[in-house]
Amino acid sequence: MPIKIPSDLPAYDVLTREGVMVMSEDQAARQDIRPLRIGLLNLMPKKIQTENQFARLIGATPLQIEFSLIRMSEHQSKNTAAAHMESFYRPFSEIEASGEKFDGLIITGTPIEHLEFEDVTYWKELCRLMDWTQTHVHSTFGVCWGGMAMINHFHGVNKHMLGHKAFGCFRQRNMDPASPYLRGFSDDCVIPVSRWTEMRQNEIDTATGLKTLLYSDETGPCLVEDAAHNALYIFNHFEYDSETLKQEYDRDVKDGTPINIPCNYYPDDDPSVTPQNRWRSHAHLLYGNWINEIYQSTPFDLHVTQD
């Protein structure tokens, strides 16, 4: 089954060219089926690139997905055209006031790791949104900074600045092969990492109800399950395109920002060579497993309260 997105959203043409099944809102209205409602709170500067990345992953399952784009109410994007934001995004305040519910919600990262959470301009609204997920979202997936924000909000686990950027592709150990979220995973896998902060396993271990599913000896915890809050937190980037790390590296080199060549990314660590994507299959597995778990457990009527 396809993912339902507006036919004039840039992701529609991108995914169609890649062979992902997409469906316009008019087509979806003719089907007698309730799609899963998945929201994307997109905090990344490059909105369209991020839309494509996540739509690609959640649109690859056999289920029909209704994809909704959400923004912080008062925060204005400096990198995406106002017309795009006005056409395709709804402010959280509007969604909150409507009382509507979602089967799933993804909260993306954002390059503001140097700021304390409380110094982020929209932190209070984000805290309200995270609390709102506990009554209006069946399952929430926090990605990179989004995951760090959630684990801090619900458990008080802090992020810590690194002496240098964790940047490249790092192997992760499968810590719980029986987890439904890791169904089909190898004993280890590779995932892109791009962050100046880290979460520490000893602090996660002291919090109640958290289980680390993927872990790296080099970059620490990667994927954490928080069953009590119906949430997953991933601190790295399975959603990245093949050249996303290259784009970040080239940008920093051009700007004169000190940056190391991303580890284990370019063949022979040669930036002149085309990088290879070694995480795509596990990316689809993880997000497909997440969607499947939502489908298996979410009520048909989202306004029915579960015991």
C-alpha positions as CSV (number, residue, x, y, z in Angstrom):
1,M,0.0,0.0,0.0
2,P,1.2,3.6,-0.6
3,I,1.9,6.6,1.5
4,K,-0.6,9.4,1.2
5,I,0.9,12.8,0.6
6,P,-0.2,15.9,-1.3
7,S,0.6,15.5,-5.0
8,D,2.3,18.9,-5.1
9,L,4.6,18.1,-2.2
10,P,8.2,17.7,-3.6
11,A,8.5,14.2,-2.0
12,Y,5.6,13.0,-4.2
13,D,7.8,13.2,-7.4
14,V,11.0,12.1,-5.6
15,L,9.4,8.9,-4.2
16,T,7.5,8.2,-7.5
17,R,10.8,8.2,-9.4
18,E,12.4,5.9,-6.8
19,G,9.5,3.4,-7.2
20,V,7.9,4.0,-3.8
21,M,4.1,3.8,-4.1
22,V,2.5,7.2,-3.4
23,M,-1.1,8.2,-3.5
24,S,-2.8,11.6,-3.7
25,E,-5.4,12.6,-1.2
26,D,-8.1,12.3,-3.9
27,Q,-7.1,8.7,-4.7
28,A,-7.0,7.8,-1.0
29,A,-10.4,9.1,-0.4
30,R,-11.8,6.5,-2.8
31,Q,-10.5,3.6,-0.7
32,D,-12.5,2.1,2.2
33,I,-9.6,1.8,4.6
34,R,-8.3,3.7,7.6
35,P,-4.7,4.7,6.9
36,L,-2.2,5.0,9.8
37,R,-1.8,8.6,10.7
38,I,1.9,9.4,11.0
39,G,3.1,12.9,11.9
40,L,6.5,14.4,11.3
41,L,7.6,17.3,13.6
42,N,10.3,18.6,11.3
43,L,12.9,20.6,13.2
44,M,15.7,20.3,10.6
45,P,16.8,23.3,8.6
46,K,16.5,21.5,5.2
47,K,12.8,20.7,5.5
48,I,12.3,19.2,2.0
49,Q,15.3,16.9,2.3
50,T,14.1,15.6,5.7
51,E,10.5,15.1,4.4
52,N,11.9,12.9,1.6
53,Q,14.1,10.9,3.9
54,F,11.3,9.9,6.4
55,A,8.6,9.6,3.8
56,R,10.8,7.1,1.9
57,L,11.1,4.9,5.0
58,I,7.6,4.9,6.3
59,G,6.2,4.7,2.8
60,A,7.9,1.4,2.1
61,T,5.6,-0.8,4.2
62,P,2.5,-2.7,2.9
63,L,0.2,-0.3,4.9
64,Q,-1.4,2.9,3.8
65,I,0.1,5.9,5.6
66,E,-1.3,9.3,5.9
67,F,1.7,11.6,6.4
68,S,1.2,14.9,8.2
69,L,3.9,17.6,8.5
70,I,4.0,19.6,11.7
71,R,6.0,22.6,12.8
72,M,6.6,24.5,16.1
73,S,4.0,27.3,16.2
74,E,6.1,30.4,16.6
75,H,9.4,29.1,15.0
76,Q,10.0,30.3,11.5
77,S,12.2,28.4,9.1
78,K,15.1,30.4,7.6
79,N,16.1,27.7,5.0
80,T,12.7,26.7,3.5
81,A,10.4,28.9,1.5
82,A,7.5,30.4,3.4
83,A,5.1,29.3,0.7
84,H,6.2,25.6,1.2
85,M,5.7,25.9,5.0
86,E,2.4,27.6,4.6
87,S,1.1,25.0,2.1
88,F,2.2,21.8,3.7
89,Y,2.9,22.4,7.5
90,R,0.4,22.8,10.3
91,P,1.5,24.5,13.6
92,F,1.4,22.3,16.7
93,S,-1.0,24.8,18.4
94,E,-3.6,24.2,15.7
95,I,-3.3,20.4,16.0
96,E,-3.4,20.6,19.8
97,A,-6.5,22.7,19.7
98,S,-8.2,20.3,17.3
99,G,-8.0,17.4,19.6
100,E,-6.9,15.1,16.8
101,K,-4.8,12.0,17.4
102,F,-2.0,10.2,15.6
103,D,-0.9,6.6,15.4
104,G,2.7,7.6,15.2
105,L,4.9,10.8,15.5
106,I,8.5,11.3,14.5
107,I,10.4,14.2,16.2
108,T,13.5,15.0,14.1
109,G,16.9,16.3,15.2
110,T,18.1,19.8,14.7
111,P,21.6,21.3,14.7
112,I,21.3,23.2,18.0
113,E,23.2,20.7,20.2
114,H,25.4,23.5,21.7
115,L,22.4,25.0,23.4
116,E,21.0,23.9,26.7
117,F,17.5,22.5,26.2
118,E,16.0,25.4,28.2
119,D,17.7,27.9,26.0
120,V,16.0,26.7,22.8
121,T,13.4,29.3,21.8
122,Y,10.6,26.7,21.4
123,W,11.5,24.5,24.3
124,K,8.4,25.2,26.4
125,E,6.1,24.4,23.5
126,L,8.1,21.3,22.7
127,C,7.7,20.1,26.3
128,R,4.0,20.6,25.9
129,L,4.0,18.6,22.7
130,M,6.0,15.8,24.3
131,D,3.4,15.6,27.2
132,W,0.6,15.8,24.6
133,T,2.0,12.6,22.9
134,Q,1.1,10.6,26.0
135,T,-2.6,11.1,25.3
136,H,-2.7,11.8,21.6
137,V,0.0,9.7,19.9
138,H,0.1,5.9,20.0
139,S,3.9,5.7,19.5
140,T,6.6,8.4,19.2
141,F,10.0,8.2,17.6
142,G,12.6,10.8,18.7
143,V,15.5,11.1,16.3
144,C,19.0,12.5,17.3
145,W,18.4,15.8,19.1
146,G,14.6,14.9,19.2
147,G,15.4,11.7,21.0
148,M,17.8,13.5,23.4
149,A,15.1,16.0,24.1
150,M,12.5,13.3,24.9
151,I,14.7,11.2,27.1
152,N,15.7,14.3,29.0
153,H,12.1,15.5,29.4
154,F,10.7,12.2,30.5
155,H,13.7,10.8,32.5
156,G,16.1,13.7,33.2
157,V,18.9,12.0,31.2
158,N,21.4,14.7,30.1
159,K,23.3,15.2,26.9
160,H,27.0,15.8,27.1
161,M,29.3,17.7,24.7
162,L,32.0,15.8,23.0
163,G,35.6,16.9,22.5
164,H,35.2,16.3,18.8
165,K,32.3,15.6,16.5
166,A,31.1,12.0,16.2
167,F,31.0,11.9,12.4
168,G,30.9,8.9,10.1
169,C,29.4,5.4,9.9
170,F,29.8,3.4,13.1
171,R,29.0,-0.3,13.8
172,Q,26.2,-0.9,16.3
173,R,25.7,-4.1,18.4
174,N,22.3,-5.7,18.5
175,M,21.6,-5.8,22.2
176,D,18.2,-7.4,22.1
177,P,17.6,-9.7,19.0
178,A,14.2,-10.6,20.4
179,S,12.9,-7.0,20.3
180,P,10.1,-6.6,17.7
181,Y,11.8,-3.4,16.6
182,L,14.9,-5.3,15.6
183,R,13.1,-8.1,13.8
184,G,15.4,-9.2,10.9
185,F,18.4,-7.2,12.1
186,S,21.9,-8.7,11.9
187,D,24.0,-9.1,15.0
188,D,25.6,-5.8,14.1
189,C,24.8,-3.0,11.6
190,V,26.2,0.3,10.4
191,I,24.5,3.7,10.9
192,P,25.5,7.3,10.1
193,V,26.4,9.4,13.1
194,S,26.7,13.2,13.0
195,R,26.6,14.9,16.4
196,W,28.6,17.0,18.9
197,T,26.8,15.5,21.9
198,E,26.4,12.1,23.4
199,M,24.1,10.2,25.8
200,R,25.8,8.0,28.3
201,Q,24.9,4.4,28.9
202,N,25.4,4.5,32.7
203,E,22.9,7.4,33.0
204,I,20.4,5.5,30.8
205,D,20.9,2.4,33.0
206,T,20.0,4.4,36.2
207,A,16.7,5.7,34.7
208,T,13.6,3.6,35.1
209,G,12.1,1.5,32.3
210,L,14.7,2.2,29.5
211,K,16.2,-0.5,27.4
212,T,19.1,0.0,25.0
213,L,18.5,-2.0,21.8
214,L,21.5,-0.8,19.7
215,Y,24.9,0.2,21.1
216,S,28.3,1.2,19.8
217,D,31.6,0.9,21.7
218,E,32.7,4.0,19.8
219,T,29.7,6.3,20.0
220,G,27.6,4.9,22.9
221,P,23.9,4.1,23.0
222,C,22.1,4.4,19.6
223,L,18.5,3.1,20.0
224,V,16.6,3.1,23.3
225,E,13.1,1.8,24.0
226,D,10.9,3.6,26.5
227,A,7.9,1.3,26.8
228,A,6.2,3.4,29.6
229,H,6.1,6.4,27.3
230,N,5.4,4.4,24.1
231,A,8.5,5.8,22.6
232,L,11.8,5.0,20.8
233,Y,14.8,7.2,20.9
234,I,17.5,7.0,18.3
235,F,20.6,9.2,18.6
236,N,21.9,8.6,15.1
237,H,20.6,8.8,11.5
238,F,19.3,5.7,9.7
239,E,17.2,8.1,7.6
240,Y,20.2,9.8,5.9
241,D,20.6,9.6,2.2
242,S,23.8,8.2,0.7
243,E,25.4,11.6,0.3
244,T,24.1,13.4,3.4
245,L,27.4,13.0,5.3
246,K,29.2,14.1,2.2
247,Q,27.1,17.3,2.0
248,E,27.8,18.0,5.7
249,Y,31.5,17.4,5.2
250,D,31.7,19.6,2.0
251,R,29.8,22.4,3.7
252,D,32.2,22.5,6.7
253,V,35.3,22.3,4.4
254,K,33.9,25.2,2.3
255,D,33.1,27.3,5.4
256,G,36.5,26.6,7.0
257,T,34.9,24.7,9.9
258,P,37.3,22.2,11.5
259,I,35.9,18.7,10.6
260,N,37.4,15.3,10.3
261,I,36.7,13.1,7.2
262,P,33.6,11.0,8.2
263,C,34.8,7.7,9.5
264,N,34.2,4.5,7.6
265,Y,32.2,6.3,4.9
266,Y,34.3,7.0,1.9
267,P,36.1,4.0,0.3
268,D,39.7,4.2,1.6
269,D,38.7,7.4,3.4
270,D,39.1,9.2,0.1
271,P,36.6,12.1,-0.2
272,S,37.0,12.2,-4.0
273,V,35.4,8.7,-4.2
274,T,31.6,8.2,-4.2
275,P,30.5,7.0,-0.7
276,Q,28.7,3.7,-0.4
277,N,25.4,3.3,1.4
278,R,25.7,0.4,3.9
279,W,22.8,1.2,6.2
280,R,19.8,1.4,3.8
281,S,18.4,-2.1,4.5
282,H,18.5,-1.8,8.2
283,A,16.9,1.6,8.0
284,H,13.9,0.1,6.2
285,L,13.8,-2.7,8.7
286,L,13.7,-0.5,11.7
287,Y,11.0,1.9,10.5
288,G,9.1,-0.9,8.9
289,N,9.1,-2.8,12.3
290,W,8.0,0.4,14.0
291,I,5.1,0.9,11.6
292,N,4.2,-2.8,12.0
293,E,4.1,-2.6,15.8
294,I,1.9,0.5,15.6
295,Y,-0.5,-1.3,13.2
296,Q,-0.6,-4.4,15.5
297,S,-1.5,-2.4,18.6
298,T,-3.3,0.9,17.7
299,P,-7.1,1.0,17.9
300,F,-9.1,1.3,14.7
301,D,-10.8,4.3,16.3
302,L,-8.0,6.6,17.6
303,H,-10.4,8.2,20.0
304,V,-11.1,5.0,21.8
305,T,-9.1,4.9,25.0
306,Q,-7.0,1.8,25.5
307,D,-6.6,0.0,28.9
